[in-house]
């Protein structure tokens, strides 16, 4: 008996791999096109690091006229959660990540290289495992957990590396006929790689971020197929990336140490490995120290956090692009009206040390993003967010015509659009004074009695139909009449001559109307409030 007989006993119904090689032929893409993928497990929420990788994958695919696809790696059935795939798809869609092919719902997909869910590719993995067994590059291993633990203890006692390799790889050289007999007797087994590597030999791999990295060869007889018949990640992703014609694998730096194993499995098949770009982790600074941002500790690790907070997806994407390529920030300043997709991402310009996630910086990026939105866009985004997370705000925004005027203040026709919003959860507090009259007043340097005099005099000259210059000249007239400096610079030259200046007078009017000392342009606010409402608010103080 030979290895082919062993392979036939283990996988009697598996097709020859030639069937799949022919079925999944070359992609019809231009030269240099990158085929990239996002391949999460449906075991919980999408991590911010996953979104970070999506941005890189999609950008590199799009700028080379390639393909970005979504594959679901669900071979760990114990950790799989209900509707996990749907959660991934919905989370990505909120950030405008619609893959060119792959999974589009819990049980639907598009594209010619599926199934795109690993749990539905079992027969494919079995075919490729059978091929390796028949070639003598993989074998059934019957080691029990107790046997593996015993091996580990002996290795530790001898001061050796732990693992299943060399003389420690029990069952590696089990005679074929004995292996077949054990299988027919119903013994449980896994399929392991029969490694040809040696730790004293080196391989060199070119990484898209780090350049050339040298590793010891893999010498571990790693598990390829578990006892339940499903593959481990190391095996499944290699078969999938080969058949789906992936050209570039972007993944976290935690996979760097696994690269020699992956290269050996590709070589065992005679397949050309894809390029690897193993990107640095996103870090968080805490008590002066840096650590990886954590699913368990940090709410901002979940991409759904940003949606709940109302931080626009554009802002999150652009902030992450800042982390990915430092040149993006300067490009954005020079090209404020261009789409992020117009920026050419270059892996070689990516830093190799982890970037610290900075919420302050993200919100600053968000302010700039929202400042570029039209009043209609701000209204639509804020209203959609409110309907999901803030019933009171949703009620306020029901009057769309009025709300559009509110959001239009100091926005579309302004040389310096307002930058007072960084997320939709700030909208209600930001605009509430346009919908509710003030409940209290703080006039800062001016007493309530003097404020009352300002309002009394201002009501005498106020005219809703005044243009902006006439409107402000009247405020200056009121200031002068009441003994305040007509010009701020005049006051600064001789402050002892006046109790205040025109700015203090206009602050009284602003507080009377809004209850706040700082707001966007007061003339525009008054125009939106309307003549009757302005007068009613002012008269409350007289």
VOSE-945117 format. One record per residue: z negated, x, y negated of N, C-alpha, C, O in turn. Coordinates in pm, whole numbers, plus 50000, padded with zeros to 5 digits. Example, Ala and Ser with C-alpha at 12.3 -4.5 7.8 and 13.67 -1.06 7.14 Angstrom:
<sites>
492205131950569492205123050450492205132050330491545142450332;492925128550225492865136750106492135129049997491965134149886;
</sites>
This chain:
<sites>
500005008450121500005000050000500005008849874499445019749873;500655003649767500695011549644500245002849526499814991449543;500365008749408499885001749288500634988549265500054979049214;501894988049303502674975749284502084964449370502004953049325;501664967749491501034957649577499744952549513499454940649515;498974961849457497724958149390498014948749273497334938749254;499024952149195499394943849080499804929849125499464920049060;500544928949236501004915949287499844907349335499864895149321;498824913749392497654906249440496854900749322496384889449325;496704908849219495894904549103496624894049021496024884048981;497904896148995498684886848912499964882748986501054886948947;499844874649091501024871249172502084863349096503264864249128;501654855548996502604846748926503094852348793503904845948725;502624864048756503014869648626504484873548625505004879148722;505144870548514506554874048497506674889048470505724895348422;507824894848499508044908848460508084909848308508514900448241;507644920948253507584921848107508964921548044509104918647925;509994924448123511364923748069511684909648017512464908047924;511074899648079511294885748036510854884147891511564878147810;509684889347858509154887947722509844897447625510034894147507;510224909147673510934918547587512254912447539512664914547425;512894904947628514164898447591513914886047506514654883447411;512874878447541512564866147467512224869047321512674862047231;511424879447298510994882847163511784895047116511274906247112;513024892547080513914903447040513644908246899512704903546834;514454917546852514264923146717514354912346610515084902646625;513634914146505513714904946390514934908546305515304920246292;515544898446249516694900446162516194902546019516134893145939;515834914845989515254918145858515944930345801516474938545875;515954931545668516574943545608515804956245642514624955745676;516474967545633515844980345662514664982545567514774980245447;513564987145622512374989745541511464977745524510394978845464;511884966145577511044954145565509774955845649509844960345764;508644952245592507384953245664507014939645724507124929245659;506574939845849506044927945915504534930045926504074938745999;503784922145852502324923645847501674910845895502314900345906;500384911845924499694899945973498244899745930497624910145906;497704887645922496264885645911495854879346043496414869146083;494874885346110494554880946246493044879046261492374887046327;492494868446200491054866046207490644859146336491474853846410;489344859346362488774851846474488144839046419487524839446313;488294827846488487734815146438486264813746472485854804546542;485474823146421484054823646457483144820846337481934822546347;483704816646226482904813846107483764814245983484994813545991;483124815445868483884815045743484764827445724484524837945784;485774825945639486634837345606485864846345509485344841745407;485794859045543485064869045465485914873745348487144873845357;485274877745239486014882845123486854894945163487914897345104;486384902645262487164913945311488464909445377489464916645373;488444897645438489674892145496490684888445390491874890845406;490194882645280491084879345168491674891945107492854892345072;490864901945096491254915245045492404920745130493394925845076;492274919745262493344924445351494584915645341495714920545351;494384902545321495524893445305496384897245185497614897045192;495714900845075496454904444954497344916544982498504916944941;496784926345051497564938445083498724934945176499864938845152;498424927545283499444924045381500584916045320501754919145342;500234905845241501284897445183502104905245081503334904145078;501434913244998502154920744896503164930344959504304931144915;502734937545062503634947245125504784940445198505894945745204;504524928645255505614921145320506594915845216507814917245232;506074909945110506944903445010507784913644936508974911444913;507174925044898507934934444815508984942344895509774949844838;508964940545029509994946945113510894936745182511674940145270;510774923945139511544912945201511244911745350512134909445433;509964913445382509524912745522508874899445556509244889045500;507924899745647507264887545698505754889845701505274900245745;505024879845654503554879745663503174867945752503504856545721;502474870645862502164859545953500674858745983499924868345966;500254846946029498864844346063498724842746214499304833746274;497954851646273497664851046417496164848646435495354854546363;495814840346528494404837346553493954844646679494494842646787;492944853046662492434861046774491164854346828490044857346786;491374845246922490284836846972489964839447118489634830147193;490054851947160489754854947300488254854847329487844853847444;487434855747223485984854847242485604840047233485194835147128;485744833047344485544818647345484094814647319483834803547272;483134823447348481724820047328481384818747179480534810647141;482044826647095481724826746952482614817346871482394815446752;483594811546935484534802646868483814790046818482994784446891;484114785746694483484773646640484494762246634485694764546632;483984750046631484854738346626485644738246495485084740846388;486924735246504487824734946387487864748346313488134748846193;487604759046386487594772246323488934776346266488994782546160;490014772846336491354776346288491664768746160492194774346064;491334755846160491584747446042490834753045921491364753245810;489604757545943488814763245833489484775645776489504777645654;490024783945863490714796045818491934792345734492144797745625;492744783145786493984779145718493684773045582494344776045483;492664764345577492294757845451491744767945351492054767445232;490924777145400490354787345310491454795845249491414798745129;492424799945329493514808245277494394800345180494834805745078;494634787545211495474779245124494874777944985495604777344886;493534777544977492874776444846493164788644760493054788044637;493514799644823493824811944749495324814844752495764826144730;496094804344780497554805144776498124814344882499154820744860;497464815144997497994823045108498584813745213497874808645300;499864811645203500584803545300501464813245379502444818345325;501144815745505501914825845580503354821545603503674809645606;504224831445619505634828645647505794822545786506664814245810;504924826745876504924820946011503534822446071502674829446018;503344815746183502044816246248501394802646250502074792446241;500084802346261499354789746270499374782446135499154788446030;499664769446140499674761346017498654750046024498414743245924;498044747846140496934738446157496214742546284496554752546347;495204734746323494414738246441495294740246564495044749046645;496334731846576497164732346698498654732846670499464730646760;499034735846544500464736646510500794750546458499954757446400;502044754546482502474767646435503934767046396504644757546430;504384777146324505814778446292506214792846317505414801946299;507444794746359507924808246387508394809646530508064801646617;509184820146554509814822346685509094832646771509594836246877;507944837346726507284848246799505904844046853505054852546881;505704831146868504424825946918504354825847069505264830847136;503274820247126502184813847052501444823846963501324835746993;500934818346850500224826846754498714825746769497944830446685;498304819446878496874818346910496684825747042497304822347142;495834835847043495714844647160495294837347287495714841147396;494464827147274494014819947394495164813047465495034809147581;496314811447396497474805047458498484815347509499594811747550;498104828047505499014838747546498544845847674498984856947704;497654839247747497064845447866498114850547963498004861848012;499144842547990500154846648088500904859148040501344867348121;501044860347909501714872247854500844884647878501344895047922;499554883447848498664894847870498604898848016498554910648050;498614888848103498594891748246499844899148290499784908248373;500994895348233502244902048267502174916948228502604925648303;501634919548108501584933348060500494941348131500644953348152;499404934648167498364941348246498914944748385498654955548438;499664935548442500274937748573501194950048570501214958148662;501944951048460502854962448444502074975648446502464985148514;500964976048371500174988448367499554991648503499495003248542;499094981448574498524983648708499594989248802499334998648877;500784983348797501874987848884502295002248853502775009448940;502105006348725502445019948685501315029848711501465041848689;500185024748759499035033448781498265036548654497435045648654;498505029248547497825031848419496665022148394496005022848290;496405013148488495255004148478494785000948619495555002248715;493534996748631493004994148765491884983748758491274981948653;491604976948870490484967548873489174975348889489074984448971;488174971548809486864978048815485824967548853485724957048790;485054970548955484074961049009482644964248965481694958649020;482504972948871481164977148828480364965448775480844957648693;479144964248822478244953648776477524958548650477514970548622;476924949448575476144953748457475064963848495474764973048419;474474961948612473414971148656473984985048682473344995048648;475164985848743475804998748768476145005848637475965017948623;476634998148541477015004048412475775009248340475825019848278;474685001848348473435006248286472915018848352472395027748284;473035019748483472595031648556473405043848514472845054748496;474725042048497475585053048451475155057648312475065069548285;474885048048224474495051548087473205059648086473085069448013;472225055448167470945062548171471115076948221470485086148169;471955078848321472205092248374472865101048268472535112748254;473815095248195474505102848090473525106947980473545118247933;472675097647940471705100647835470715111347881470365120347804;470285110248006469335120148060469945134048064469255144148047;471275134648086471975147448092472465152147955473065162847944;472205144147851472655147747716474155146647698474745153947619;474785137447771476245135747766476625123347686475815114447663;477895123047645478425110847582478315099347681478545100847800;477955087647628477915075847714479325069847721480135072047632;479585062547826480875055947839481405056747981480785062548069;482575050848000483235050048131484425059448128485535055448091;484215072048167485285081948156485105092448265484015094448318;486205099048299486175110248394485435106848522485695096448584;484525115548562483795113548688482855101448680482415096348783;482565096848560481695085248543482445072048559481825061348567;483745072748565484565060548575484585055848720485575057748792;483515049748761483375044848898484475034548924484765026248838;485075034949039486155026049086487525030249034488535024249070;487585040548951488875045348899489775049949015490985047449014;489185056549112489985061849224489745054449355489945059849464;489305041949342489125033649462490465031849532491445028449467;490525033949662491805032149733492355017949713491595008349705;493665016949703494325004149676493934993649778493624982349742;493954997249907493674987150010492244982049999491994970250026;491294990749960489904986349943489774977149822489044967149825;490484980549715490464972049596491024958149629490464948049587;492124957849704492734944949742491764936749825491634924649806;491094943349917490144936250004489004930149921488614918749944;488474937749826487394932649740487864920449659487124910749642;489094921349609489644910249531489784897849619489414886849577;490304899649739490474888249830489124882449873489024870649909;488074890849867486734885949901486074878549784484954873449795;486794877949673486284870349558485344877849467484644871749386;485314891149478484424898849390484924898449246486124898449219;483974898049154484324897849012484774911748968484234921849014;485774912248880486264925148832486864923748693487214912848649;486964935148625487704936048499488874945548521488904952748621;489824945548431490924955248436490654965848331490454962748213;490654978548375490414989648283491664998348272492474999248364;491795004648156492815014848135492455027148218491305031348221;493435032948286493225045948351493695056448250494875059748241;492735061548175493085070448064493605083848114493105089348212;494615088948043495135102448069494625112447966494995124147967;493755107547876493315116047765492205125647801491505124047901;492075135747716490985145547730490355147847594491045149247493;489045148147593488345149447465488605162847398488455163947277;488975172947475489205186247417490615187747359490955198347307;491415177147369492755177447307492765168347185492005158647178;493615171447090493645163946965494955156146949496005160146999;494855144846879496055137846834495965136446683494875136146626;497115135646620497165134046475497875120946444498965118346494;497245112646359497795099546323497915098846172497005102946099;499045093646124499195091945980498695078145940499205067945986;497705078045855497115065545806497685062745667497785071745584;498045050045643498675046345516497805048545395498315050045284;496485048745414495555050745302495045065045297494945070845189;494715070645412494035083645419494945095445449494495106945448;496205092945476497085103845515496865107545661496475098945740;497095119945699496955124145838495485125645876494695132045806;495145119545990493785120746045493895126446185494745122146264;493045136046217493055141946351491875136746431490745136146382;492145132846556491115127446645491155134846778492175140646815;490015134746851490095138246993490875127147065490805115547025;491585130647170492275120447249491255110547306490095113947325;491715098447331490855088847401490785092747549491805095247613;489555093247602489425095647745488625084447814488285085447932;488335073947739487555062847795488455053347875489555049847830;487995049347991488685038948069488225025448015487405018548077;488765021847902488325009747831488724997247907489744996947976;487914986747892488264973747950489464968047874489494968147751;490434963147949491604956747889491544941547906491804933947813;491194937248029491094922948060489684920348113489224927048205;489024910348055487664907048097487684899248230488744895348279;486494897248286486384890248414486874875848406487254870048508;486874869948285487354856148270488864855248256489424844448238;489534866948265491004867148257491554868748117492764870348100;490684868248015491154869847878491054884447836490164891547882;491954888847750491964902947709490894906047605490414897047536;490534918647595489714923147482490664925847365491874926547381;490064927247247490854929547126491804941447141492974940647104;491284952447196492064964847204493394962747276494404968647238;493384954547379494594952247457495464941247395496674942947380;494824930147360495584918547310496384921847184497544918047173;495754928747090496464930946964497644940346983498624939746909;497544949147082498654958347106499854950947164500984953047120;499604942347261500694934147318501284925147210502504923947198;500414918747132500884909447028501664916646919502744912246880;501124927746869501814934846761503164940146807504124940646730;503234944146934504514948646988505514937046995506644938246946;505114925947054506054914747074506384907646943507494902446927;505434907346850505684900646722506344910046621506614906146507;506604922246664507334932246584506584936046456507184938346351;505264936746468504454941146354504794955746324504814964246414;505054958546198505384972346159504214979546094504154991846094;503274971746038502154977645966500894969645993500864957545970;499864976246041498574969746067497594974145958497194985745952;497204964645873496194967045771494884961545824494774949645853;493884970045836492614965645891491484973845831491734983845762;490244969745857489084976545800488864990345858489294993345969;488194998745780487975012645820487085013845944487035024446006;486395003045981485555003646101486385005446229485845008746334;487715003246218488595004846335489165019046347489895021846441;488845027746253489405041346257489115048146390489995054246451;487865047046435487475054146558488165048646682488225055346785;488695036346675489395030446789490865034346795491545031646894;491365040646689492795043746681493295051946801494355048646853;492585062346847493095069746963493285061147087494245062847161;492355051647110492495042547224493745033947207494505032147303;493965028847089495115020147065496425027947081497385022847137;496435040047031497635048447046497915051147194499065050847236;496855053647272497075056347414497635044147487498495045447574;497135032347453497665020247520499125018147483499935014847569;499465019947355500885018947316501715028947397502775025547449;501215041147406501965051547479502075048447627503075051747690;501045042047684501095038547827502245029147856502845029547964;502555020747760503695011547774505025018147735506095013347772;504935028947662506155034847607506605027847481507775028747444;505685020847413506005013647289505725022447169504825030847171;506495020347064506245027246938505105020146865505205008146839;504045027246832502935020746760503375016846619504265023146562;502745006446562503005003446421502325013846334501565022146383;502595013346206501835021646112500455015246093500315003046099;499465023546069498125018446044497705021745901497965032645850;497045012045838496425014345707495025008645717494814996545713;494065017545731492685013345754491915014245622491545025045576;491705002445564491265001745424489755002445414489044998045505;489245007945302487795009145285487114995645271487734985645234;485844995545302485054983145296484744979445151484744987945062;484474966545130483954962045001482434963745006481784959245100;481894970244904480474973444902479714965044801480304958744712;478404965144816477534958744717476454968744680475894975544766;476144969444550475094978544506473774970844500473694960044442;472744976544562471444969944568470354980644559470304989744641;469494979344458468404989044438468935003344429468335012744481;470065004844361470645018144342471375023744461471885035044456;471445016044569472155020644689473335011544719473354999844681;474325017144787475505009344823475485005944971475105014145055;475894993745002476014989245141477194979845152477684974645052;477644977545275478744968145295478294954145257477164950145287;479174946745190478864932845157478694925245288479494926645380;477644917145295477204911645422477354896545432476994889345339;477894891945544477984877545570476594871145567476434859845521;475614878445617474284872845635473484872745503472744863345477;473644883245422472814884745303473444879545174472734875045084;474774879945165475434877945036476294865345035477294864745107;475934855244955476754843044951478194845844908479114838844951;478374856144822479724859144774480604865644880481784868244855;480044868344998480854873645108481794863145163482844866545219;481444850345149482284839345200483264834945092482864832544979;484534833945127485524830245024485294816144972485694812944860;484644807645053484384794045008483404793844890483374784144814;482614804344876481664805444764482404804344630481914797744538;483534810744620484284811244494484864797444459484954793644343;485244790144562485764776744540484634767544491484814759744398;483474768644554482334760244514481864763544373481474754544298;481914776244336481534780344201482594776444099482314775443979;483804774144146484874770644056485544782643992486114781543883;485484794044058486204805744008487654804544054487904803744174;488614804443964490004802244004490484812444108490124824244102;491274807844201491784816744305492604828144244492584839344295;493324825244136494094835844068493174847244025493524859044037;492004843643976491064853843927490524862244042490434874544031;490174855744153489664863144268490744872544320490474884244349;491974867444332493074875644382493334887644291493544898844339;493334885244161493614896244067492464906444066492694918444056;491244901544076490114910844081490214919744205489994931844197;490534913644318490664921544441491824931444430491754942544483;492894927544362494004936944343493554948744257494034959944275;492644946344163492054957444084491364967444176491464979544157;490644962044276489944970644371490944978244457490754990044487;491994971344497492984977244588493754988644522493884999444579;494274986244402495034996444329494524997344185494624987744109;493965008744148493395010244015494445008643906494105005243792;495705010943939496775009643839497074995343800497784992943703;496544985743875496874971643847496324967243712496984959643640;495124971943676494494967343553495354970943431495564962643343;495854983343428496724987343319498044979843320498564976043215;498574977543441499824969843453499644955843399500524950743330;498504949543429498254935943381498174935443230498704926343167;497504945343170497424945743023498804946842960499084940842856;499674954643025501024956542973501944944743005502964942842939;501564936943105502414925743149501584912943166501454907743277;501024907943054500114896543065500754883743119500054875143173;502064882443104502714869943144503404870643280503974860843326;503354882343344504014883543474503134878643587501904877843573;503754875243700503004871243818502424883443886502994894343879;501294881743952500684892844025501654898444129501644910344158;502504889644184503464893744287504474903744233505134910644311;504614904644100505564914144041505034928544041505794938044021;503734929944065503134943344070503464949844205503324943544310;503914962344201504234969344325503004976544378502514986044318;502524971644490501334977644553501744990044633502724989844707;500975000644617501235012944692499955017244763498955020344699;500005017444896498825021144974498335035244941497135038044943;499275044144910498895058044883498045059344757497395069544737;498035048944672497235049244550495915041744566495205039144469;495605038444690494355031444718493245041744741493465051744809;492085039244686490965048344707490475047944850490625037844919;489905058944896489425059445035487945056045047487455053245156;487235056144934485835052044939485745037244904486575032044829;484745030544957484625016144935484415012644789483755020044716;484975001444747484834996844610483614987644600483404979144686;482824989444495481644981044474482084967844413482764967544310;481684957044477482034943744426481194940844302479964941644306;481864937444193481204935744064481474921544014482564918643966;480474912744026480654898843985480904897643835481664888943792;480274906243756480484905943611481944908743579482554902043496;482494918743646483904922243625484814910943671485804907743604;484494904843785485284893543834485314882243732486374876643704;484154878843675484104867743579484834871343450485374862543383;484854884143415485624888543298487124886843324487864882143237;487564890643445488964888343484489264873443480490324869243435;488314865443527488504850943531488664845043391489484836143370;487874850143296488014845343158489414847843104490004839343037;489944859543135491294862943088492354854143156493334850243093;492124851143283493054842543357493054828543297494114823043268;491864822743280491764809043227492294808243085492864798143044;492124819143008492644819342871494164818042868494734813542769;494824821942978496284820842983496754807043028497944803943018;495844798743077496224785443124496484776043007495894777442900;497364766543028497574755942929496424746042939495654746143035;496314737342838495264727042840495414718142963494414714143024;496664715143000496904706543118496454713543245495874707243333;496704726443255496274733943375494754734343383494174732543490;494104736943269492634737243269492094723643310491174722643391;492674713143253492224699543287492414696743437491504691843503;493584699743488493874696743629492944704343723492424698643819;492744717243696491864725243782490414720543773489734718843874;489954718443650488564714243630488314700443690487264698043751;489274691543674489134677943727489124677943880488334670843942;490004685843939490044686744086488734692444140488214687544240;488204702644072486934708544114485794698344098484954696844187;485794691343985484724681743957484694670444059483614665944100;485844665744100485904654844198485254658744330484774650244405;485234671744358484634676544482483174680644465482374679244558;482824685744347481504691944333480614686544220479424689544218;481154678544127480354674244013480794660343968481734658943889;480124650044017480504636143987480404633243837481234626043782;479384638643772479184636043630480364641343548480864634543458;480794653543579481944659343508483204651443538484014648943449;483374647443663484554639443700484614626643618485694622443576;483454620343595483394607943515483784610843371484534603243310;483284621843317483604625743180485094627743161485664623943059;485734633643263487154637143251488114625743285489324627643289;487574613943309488454602643342489414599243229490534594843253;488964601343104489854599142989490714611742972490364620942898;491844611843041492684623843043493254627142906493284638842867;493684617142832494314619542702493354626642607493724636342541;492114621742601491124628042515490734641942567490594651442490;490574642842699490164655742758491204666542734490854678242713;492464662942738493524672742710493414678042567493674689842543;493024669342473492824673842336491634683542328491674693542256;490574680242404489384688942406489734702742460489384712842401;490444702942572490804715842633491874723142551492054735242566;492564715842466493604722042383493064729042261493794736442194;491764726942229491174733442112491224748542127490754754142226;491814755042028491904769742022492514775342151492024785342205;493564769142198494164773842322495644776942306496004788342276;496514767042324497954769842337498604775142210499504783442217;498154770442094498794774841970497954785141895498134787241775;497054791341967496164801041903496614815341932497044818442043;496514823941830496854838141850495844844741944496194853742020;494594840241937493544845342026492944833542102491954827742058;493524830142217492994818742291491544820842332491104832042359;490824810042335489404810542365489144816442504489904814042598;488064824142514487694830242642486234827042673485424835842701;485924814142666484544809942686484324803542824483234798642853;485354803542906485224797943042485554808643145486594815043137;484664810343243484974819543352485034812243487485494817843586;484564799743489484634791843614484464777043580483914773443476;484944768843669484954754343643483544748543642483324738143582;482604755143706481224750243704480584751843566479504746543542;481244759143474480744760543337481314750043243480864748743129;482304742543289483044733443200482144723043137482194720743016;481304716543218480504705443166479644709843049479644703442943;478914720743066478074725642957478914730342839478474729642725;480104735042868480984740542766481544729842673481784732442555;481764717842726482454707442646481604694842624482084685442560;480384694442675479624681942673479424676442532479334664342513;479354685342433479134680742295480324672942241480204665942140;481464673942306482624666042265482544651742320483334643142280;481614649342409481484636142472480124629642443479984617542455;479144637742403477804632542374477334638042239477604649542206;476644629642164476104634042035474884642942056474174641542156;474654652141964473494661241979472174653841988471984643341925;471264659342066469924653442080468894661241999467804656141972;469224673341959468314681441877469144690841791470324693141816;468494696341687469214704741592468374717141557467174716141535;469034728541553468384740941509469324747441409470354753041446;468944746741281469844751641175469644766441143470174771441043;468894773241225468724787741213467984790941082466794788041070;468684797040984468004801940863467764791140759467064793540660;468334779340778468244768840676467264758040720467284753840836;466424753740631465424743540663466104729940684467244727940644;465384720940747465924707440772466204700240641467184692840629;465344702440542465554695940412466834700940345467644693140294;467004714240348468214719940288469454716040367470524713940310;469314715040499470444710840583470864696640547472044693440542;469864688240521470154674340483470944673840352471844665640336;470594682840258471334683440130472784687640153473704682340091;472974697440244474344702040275475174690640330476314688640287;474624683240425475374672240487475644661240385476744655540383;474674658240300474844647740197476004651240106476854642740077;476044663840060477114667939970478454668540042479504665239986;478404672940168479674674240242480294660540269481514659140264;479474650640298480004637140324480734631540201481644623340214;480334636040082480984631239960482424636139949483264629339889;482724647840007484064653739989484894653540117486094656240114;484244650440231484964651040361486134641240365486004629640326;487274646140413488454637540432489154642140560489604653640570;489234633240657489824636640788491244641740776491694649740859;491974637340673493404640840659493654654140590494804658240575;492584660940549492774673940485493394684040582493114683840701;494244692940528494704704140611493574714340620492554713040553;493774724540703492674733740732492204741340609491004743240590;493124745740525492744753340407491944744640310490914748940257;492434732440287491734723140197490344720140251489364719740176;490264718040383488984715240451487984726440426486824723940394;488424738940441487494750140424487154752340277486024756140245;488114749940189487824751240045486734741540004485894744739919;486734729540062485704719640029484324724240076483324721640010;484274731140193482994736440239482504747340143481314748440115;483444755240092483084765439993482544758839865481584763639805;483174747639826482724740539706481294735539723480484736539632;481014730039841479654725139870478664736639863477584735439805;479044748039924478164759739923477854763939780476694766239745;478884764739698478714769139559477844759339480476994763439402;478064746539502477324736039431475824736839462474984734339376;475514740339589474124740839631473494754639611472364756939654;474214763639547473654776639512473864787639614473244798239604;474744785239712475024795539813476254803639769477074798839691;476374815639821477534824039788478794817639845478824813539961;479824816939762481074810539805481804819039909482504813739995;481634832639900482284841939992481214850340062480214854140002;481454853340189480474861240266480344875240208479244880440196;481484881240172481434895040120480674895639987480034905639954;480754884639912480044883539786478534883939813477774890639742;478114876839915476694876439952476214890139999475114894439964;477044896940079476644909940134476454920540027475654929740043;477204919039916477084928839807475744927239732475124937039691;475314914539717474064911839645473294900539714473214889539659;472744902839831472104892039907470894885939835470514874539863;470304893639744469124888239675469474877039577468594869739532;470764875539545471184865539446471314851539503471364841739427;471364850339637471604837039697470684834639818470234844139882;470424822039849469644818939970470474820340098469944820740209;471784821240080472684822340195474134822140149474404823340029;475054820540242476484820740206477224809140273476634801040345;478504808540247479314797440299479254796340451479354785340507;479084807840519478974807440665477754799840711477784792840813;476644801140634475424793840668475614778740648475104770640724;476354775440546476644761240519477504755340629477254744340677;478534762840669479404757540775478644756640907478944748040990;477654765440927476834764741049476034751741051475874745541157;475524747540935474794734740928475694723340973475284714841052;476924723140924477874712540961478174713241111478234703041178;478364725541162478674727441305477524722141392477744714941489;476284725841355475134721341433474984706241425474654699741524;475244700541307475154686041290476144678741381475854667941433;477304684641398478354678341479478184680841628478444671841709;477744692941666477774696841809476404700241868476234700541990;475424702741780474124707241830474124722041863473144727041918;475214729141830475334743341866475734751741746476454747141656;475254764341746475614773441637476964780141661477644784241567;477354781241789478614787941822479504778441902479114773442007;480674776241851481674767741918483054773241886483174782141802;484084768141949485444771441905485684766041764484764760741701;486874767241717487264763741580486754749741539487094739741602;485924749341432485284736741393486294726741337486144714641357;487294731441269488304722141215488984714741330489164702641324;489364722041433490014715641549489074706041619489494695341664;487794709841630486804700941691486744687641616486734676941677;486704688441485486604676341403487864667841415487784655541415;489014674241426490254666841442490264659241575490764647941582;489714665341679489684658841810488624647841814488874637141870;487454650341754486404640041751486874627441678486534616241716;487644629441575488154618041499487274614641380486084617841380;487844608341279487174605441152485884597541170484854601141115;485944586941247484784578141262483624585341331482484584541286;483934592541439482884599541514482274610741429481064612741433;483084617941354482574628641268481584622941167480484628241149;481974612041103481094606041002479804600841063478724602241005;479914594741180478714589541247477744600841281476534599441263;478274611741329477404623041367476754629141243475574632741247;477514630341134476944636241012475904627140950474874631840902;476164614140950475254604540885473894603740955472904599440895;473854607841081472574607641155471534616641089470334614841108;472014626441010471104636240950470774633340804470014640740740;471354622740752471154619840608470064609240590469754605440477;
</sites>
